[in-house]
Amino acid sequence: MKNNFDVQSIGINRPATKVFDFIAKPENLSLWTNAFAKADQSSAIMVTPNGELTIGLETIVANDNGTIDWLMTMPDGSIGKAFSRVSENEENAIYSFVLLAPPVPLEQIEGVLSEQKIVLAEELKKLKNLLEAN
């Protein structure tokens, strides 16, 4: 069976609470991801090779578990999902991200999972550099 997911993580030399608080705000997605030009509590502007696309965005935050998940509703009604967790590691944080293969319409927009794996690795490095600089 072919994998339809990828799991990546990165250590961030900042307290887990600071990392969690930053990632949990959808408004910050455009600062560290390539996929979003803008995001808020209910929608986002997704950047695609074919231009920008307005989607529904739900950010599901569970402080007790350290989880931050997103549900992305495409214009055709298909749902993309992303799952993540911030874990404490002494005085620092580990951020892990589960990348799922997108629904077919999203796959046509963002590209195949193998390409998204490379993009995610770069985004995690960007997030680390951004948070460690502040």
Helices and strands as residue ranges (DSSP letters): E 5-12, H 16-23, G 26-28, H 29-32, E 36-39, E 43-48, E 51-62, E 67-73, E 79-89, E 92-100, H 104-110, H 113-133
